[in-house]
């Protein structure tokens, strides 16, 4: 059974770069963006999810 791994990135550009690199290595990849509410502001998050 393959395990799920998540890489949290600091920007959309970094997320795309890491995802493209993993795709070139043959991994199945998902890109995930969202926001996390912290007190009175929302912080964007960017995740690359892959299975190894």
Secondary structure as UniProt FT lines:
FT   STRAND          4..9
FT   HELIX           12..24
FT   TURN            25..26
FT   STRAND          29..38
FT   TURN            39..40
FT   STRAND          41..51
//
